[in-house]
Amino acid sequence: MDFFDRLLKIKLRIEDIMIKKYFTYTLIVIAIISLSACNQQTETAQAQGKQAPMFEVDPFWPKPLPNHWILGSTIGLAVDSRDHVFIIHRRDSFNERTEIGATADPKTSDCCIPAPNVLEFDPAGNLVNYWGGPGEGYDWPSSNHGISVDHKDNIWIGGNGRGDSHILKFSRNGQFLAQYGTAGSPADSHSQENFGRVAEIAFHAESNEAFVADGYSNKRVAVLDIDSGQLKRYWGAYGNEPDDANLGPFQPGQEPAQQFRNPVHCAEPSYDGLVYVCDRPNNRLQVFNQDGTYIQELFVKKNSLGDGSVWDISFSSDPEQRFIYLADGTNRKIFIIERETMEILTNFGDGGRNPGQFFAVHNIATDSKGNIYTTETYEGKRVQKFKYMGMGPVTVMNQGTPWPADKRLNTPEPIASNNLDAPTQRSSANFNKELISEEYAY
């Protein structure tokens, strides 16, 4: 066998090996694709069996404010029995040079001026009343936070600034009715008289009770009599006795904390006697009986850092309150959750400043017709309306920006490719400590 014959045999052997490797790799790739397709078909099949409420943003709600007024960080939202929408914002959260030149001395521009703290809109988006701020007989919060309407259409306001250890109660026209707690009192999750920087208050008409998310310094849910403001009971995470020790910042992978982290951002009672608590930095929604007995919890975007994912919730307007709408200010989304199963069905929204997008969505509320309203803090500084469009099949996890169907440009991801547990970009080891020490925390 000469030299060239040996070369030919070596060449043929190499080609045979390469062909075998090629087919092996091809089979592996086919197997991976088949497995992925199988998983996707399974998840899609599960999703196709579900229906969820559908929404479209109303870019023309509310109507423009008068008098060159603009909104600051908008940190409270409520809907009354007439479907009037109340919001509260911070008048001191502006860049004086670029936003409110009309208030400068000397005046630097024709616009703009901070709107009054509390604004009331009718269902059509008309501004029908405004009030708020310091007055005689009560201590206006150093950093007002949250606005709520009880079943008698009275307005309750909390605060999360330094010295905000109290709750204010007004008529819907802004007449002062009561102050519960003494401003300037120290934080104490076992206090019978005072509070610790309240995030929000919600109400259960049948029991005539107010449920207080208490809050930015305290680590409890406090339950009050609506008429007297008298404290009736309170509890911490998992129904434990609250402990004010600093847990440090949330770290993904840790065992679930046995106490709430600050802030406890909502405590919403349902018609059927349950209470849903937003443990914001711990990325969880905990469910209790009204006596504080723990039932279950749901983690949402469980690896989210910084502000956390569970900011506020509202229920669908049907008598059974079949769905929970959860505002996630960190990830800029509204999650739709089936309340019976606590399954996340889908979400809408995305980060941005266009209609239907969010920049730190802070609060959420539902009117009697099923429409959703949201407010945004930080530099979001606005209120938005999302029209209820009826029920529809769940086909994707991430719906994106909910513009009218014929205007949508985005292509949502399929459910199978979505990772609900992916960590968010914003993180700071010192964020929780900074949050607690900030005079104007969000």
Stockholm file with secondary structure:
# STOCKHOLM 1.0

chainA/1-442         MDFFDRLLKIKLRIEDIMIKKYFTYTLIVIAIISLSACNQQTETAQAQGKQAPMFEVDPFWPKPLPNHWILGSTIGLAVDSRDHVFIIHRRDSFNERTEIGATADPKTSDCCIPAPNVLEFDPAGNLVNYWGGPGEGYDWPSSNHGISVDHKDNIWIGGNGRGDSHILKFSRNGQFLAQYGTAGSPADSHSQENFGRVAEIAFHAESNEAFVADGYSNKRVAVLDIDSGQLKRYWGAYGNEPDDANLGPFQPGQEPAQQFRNPVHCAEPSYDGLVYVCDRPNNRLQVFNQDGTYIQELFVKKNSLGDGSVWDISFSSDPEQRFIYLADGTNRKIFIIERETMEILTNFGDGGRNPGQFFAVHNIATDSKGNIYTTETYEGKRVQKFKYMGMGPVTVMNQGTPWPADKRLNTPEPIASNNLDAPTQRSSANFNKELISEEYAY
#=GR chainA/1-442 SS CCHHHHHHHHHHHHHHHHHHHHHHHHHHHHHHHHHHHHHHHHHHHHHHTCEEEEEEEETTCSCCCSTTEECCCEEEEEECTTCCEEEEECTTCSCTTTTCGGGSSSCCCSCCEECCSEEEECTTSCEEEEECSCBTTBCCCTTEEEEEECTTCCEEEEECSTTCCCEEEECTTSCEEEEESCTTCCCCTTCSSCCSSEEEEEEETTTTEEEEEECSSSCEEEEEETTTCCEEEEECGGGCCCCCCCCCSCCTTSCCCSSCCSCEEEEEECTTSEEEEEETTTTEEEEEETTSCEEEEEESSTTCCTTCSCCEEEECSSTTCCEEEEEETTTTEEEEEETTTTEEEEEECCBSSSTTCBSSEEEEEECTTSCEEEEETTTTCEEEEEEEEEEEECCBSBCCSCCCGGGCCCCCCBGGGCCTTCCCSCCCTTHHHHHHHCTTCC
#=GC SS_cons         CCHHHHHHHHHHHHHHHHHHHHHHHHHHHHHHHHHHHHHHHHHHHHHHTCEEEEEEEETTCSCCCSTTEECCCEEEEEECTTCCEEEEECTTCSCTTTTCGGGSSSCCCSCCEECCSEEEECTTSCEEEEECSCBTTBCCCTTEEEEEECTTCCEEEEECSTTCCCEEEECTTSCEEEEESCTTCCCCTTCSSCCSSEEEEEEETTTTEEEEEECSSSCEEEEEETTTCCEEEEECGGGCCCCCCCCCSCCTTSCCCSSCCSCEEEEEECTTSEEEEEETTTTEEEEEETTSCEEEEEESSTTCCTTCSCCEEEECSSTTCCEEEEEETTTTEEEEEETTTTEEEEEECCBSSSTTCBSSEEEEEECTTSCEEEEETTTTCEEEEEEEEEEEECCBSBCCSCCCGGGCCCCCCBGGGCCTTCCCSCCCTTHHHHHHHCTTCC
//
